[in-house]
Amino acid sequence: MTELSDREADLVSAHEQERPARQLGGALRLGVWILGGLLSVYALVVVFRPVEALQHRMTFLAVALPLVFVCYRSGTSDYLRRRMWLLRLRWRTRRRRADDRLAAVGAGAPEVSDLSADGVPETGAETGTGARPSEAPDVRPSEAKFQAGAGALRSERPSVMDWVLAAASLAVLVYPLAAIDDFRNRGSGAALTDLDIVAGLALMVLLLEAVRRTVGMALAIICVIFLIYAYYGAYLPIDWTIGHRGFDLSQIVSQLYTGTEGFFGVPMQVAASYIILFTIYGAVLDYSGASRFFIDLSFAAFRRSRSAPGRTVATAGFLLGTVSGSGVATTVSLGSVAWPVLKRAGYPREPAGGILAASGIGAILSPPTLGAAAFIIAEYLRVGYLEVLLYATIPTLLYYLGIFLAIEIDSRRFGTHAVPVDAPRAGRLLLRFGYHFSSLILIIVLMALDRSAFQAVVIATAVAFALSFLDPQHRMGPKRIGQALAKGALEVLPVTAVCAAAGIIVGVITQTGLGLNLSAIIVDFAAGHLILTTLMSAVAVMLLGLAVPVTASFIIAAVIIGPALTALGVTQAEAYMFVFYYAVLSEVSPPTALSAVAAAAITGGNTYRTMMMAWRYTLPAFLVPFAFVLTPNGQALLGQGPIGTVLLMAAVSAVAVAALAMAMGGLSGWFERVLAFVAAVLLLFLQPVPIVAGLAVLAVAAAVHLVRRRRRDPA
């Protein structure tokens, strides 16, 4: 994503799933950035000089976990105090600017800027390009103390307890590394020493605290429930399906601490390899000016039509998705630039917020840098990351097709108009800065040539760095290199805590056999019907996603719900992709819908109505995944099968998405809308008879609409 202003950073912090990090200053900030940079360098070196799996994951966590305790707050009091200072400052800024504006109008001067809902001047209000003023507005003495107070609160220092926890986490991870072979042997032989058990329990507690700090209590509570189940499972009634023989502390610690089935399992491997490498790559793209180029290109590509502002936002969201893996961060960085343009085009606040949220969430769905869960899919399926990108290609295109059609419909409904934008022409931009696409293309090409995803992204990162010297404004000298490396590591800290803690859940499920038992319960409850099982699975994943981050909800659902689907004949690829999409869609699902909440904060619209608009724009993404698992031809939407079948099913699905767009606003009468929705559902069965029936129903809906329209407007 683009470099965020203070206001944008506040919005990300307020609405992102991960809790806001401390704003460190001085030597401590420098030290944290140096450690983060070294962690990134370590991750890059391991790509070409591999380290044994357990040792690598322990080493990575030994640096990352102490940084979590230094960088993240232990509670919310400091954060709330800081927010109060900022709110008071904004209120005073709004009052002063309103007075200045009235004075300017009274003197006959033109209005110089618009004010957002929270009183902060909107970026790009005059040109629509998102350009930020080069100089900060002058601040009156009465406001200086508020800014000073807010600035002081931005710089926070860890407490003594934070340093104790950081030191303890370092100790319990360095302890096994000092004699890794002996430690591994003790674990495999179930002959752990008392010190091993104490260290393992300490790491367990530290991870729970790290998760609480970074993503909240929900995941920590879930982990504790699983640990209680592992210890007391033997006391459950013998006729309960989920009962087991029970495990003592030594056995639980051995499972979680001494091998690659618990803390240091597949999720941790993904964080220590895929995710950090792609966050480094995204940071290099960001610092080399790619983010700015992608936004400018989107504005330049759509200039004159009334739907151009909305299409620009959707396109920019897709392009920014190659840099950012966070739906909320993309929504905020996109919204700060695009909301003034959408407002000038005539979009109401809630629909504009819906477009921003739907476009932002595409960051997690857009190849070549999908969200963290996609990397876990590759590891679980033991396939190359390129194959996972192939799975995601057609669903992503259908997702954005739905957004574009909804934007086109709404532009007519709201009577929007074209907005002149001060941006270079698209051809000129491509000739000057089109090289930013080269590293993205290179990732795909290298993986197609059988290079590992690790090597591909490292080479692409080096290419992006080299190309930065073509733009004098964004040349990556030593300072920018250090900043990019540090940023890549610090952005992965919350994901690392989540992945390590998720290892508790995966380890317990593996040790107790709970996954297969719960899958059997789901199948039995659904009476063996695939449709009912799929509906229950979708609801379960969405509910889980309301409480925990996307990565954690995917991991939990994959090991519990995935086997339930595969037991009914669904392939693993289809099951995992189904779970992946519903885990991602939790970010636009009421009542939490974090991306929509962030968008509403930018536009000043009603939060609930913004959520519903975001849900409407993303509706195809809720229905298309059912085609993966319910129809024999569903695998074609994942790029599996003969090319003719893949293209035909993609075309039919595109018609289904168009029918959904018509049902959600493209048609005026409720009867036609119902027919269009029925047609979409029939088409998504992807079988000859339902396809013909769906096309027929859609034709009837269109005919009824045309007849009613002629009767209403006979001229």
Secondary structure, DSSP 8 states (H G I E B T S, - for coil): -----HHHHHHHHHHSSS--B----HHHHHHHHHHHHHHHHHHHHHHHS---HHHHHHHHHHHHHHHHHHHB-SSSHHHHHHHHHHHHHHHHHHHHHHHHHHHHHHTT------B-TTS-B-TTTTTSS----SS-----HHHHHHHHHHHHHHS----HHHHHHHHHHHHHHHHHHTTHHHHHHHHHTT---HHHHHHHHHHHHHHHHHHHHHH-HHHHHHHHHHHHHHHHGGGS-TTSTT------HHHHHHHHHSSTTTTTSHHHHHIIIIIHHHHHHHHHHHHTTHHHHHHHHHHHH--SSTTHHHHHHHHHHHHHTTT---HHHHHHHHHHHHHHHHHHHT--HHHHHHHHHHHHHGGGTSTTS--HHHHHHHHHHT--HHHHHHHHHHHHHHHHHHHHHHHHHHHHHTT----------HHHHHHHHTTHHHHHHHHHHHHHTT--HHHHHHHHHHHHHHHGGGSGGG---HHHHHHHHHHHHHHTHHHHHHHHHHHHHHHHHHHHTHHHHHHHHHHHHTTT-HHHHHHHHHHHHHHHHHHS-HHHHHHHHHHHHHHHHHTTT--HHHHHHHHHHHHHHGGGSTTT-HHHHHHHHHHT--HHHHHHHHHHHTHHHHHHHHHHHHSGGGGGGGT-S-HHHHHHHHHHHHHHHHHHHIIIIISSSHHHHHHHHHHHHHHTT-SHHHHHHHHHHHHHHHHHHHHHHHHH---
